[in-house]
């Protein structure tokens, strides 16, 4: 399965995913990985993106499909935060100071708002 469900890597066909065009992160990962990566990417563009209709609808549909374990949902916000360390590593490697600062600020937003995000996403 592709591992970079960034919204710009997804080809949509009306209201469903038709294809994923970036296979850079192909491999075996926890069931929550792709979902956490997508939502994290939506949020870093604009933290209000965590509550945008695409994210809320996507989470609702994934929950209804029952393809994520209860343990995955339990740690969903924390997993988003954990994945941001991979992005932080990317910015460190590239010596991209602007993205490092943006990533650190984003991680701080996640940490301070985990409880609110659980409420918004209806996951506990």
LINUR-V567573 format. One record per backbone hydrogen bond with DSSP energy under -1.0 kcal/mol. CO is the residue of the C=O (numbers start at 0). NH is the residue of the N-H. If there is no record, write none. Layout:
co-><CO,CO>
nh-><NH,NH>
This chain:
co-><5,8,10,10,12,15,18,22,29,31,32,33,34,35,36,37,38,39,40,45,46,47,48,51,52,53,54,55,56,57,58,59,60,61,68,69,70,72,74,75,76,77,78,79,81,82,83,84,85,86,87,88,89,90,94,95,96,97,98,99,100,101,102,103,104,105,106,107,108,112,113,114,115,116,117,118>
nh-><8,20,17,18,15,12,10,25,32,35,36,37,38,39,40,41,42,43,44,48,49,50,51,55,56,57,58,59,60,61,62,63,64,66,72,73,74,75,78,79,80,81,82,83,84,86,87,88,89,90,91,92,93,95,96,99,100,101,102,103,104,105,106,107,108,109,110,111,112,116,117,118,119,120,122,121>
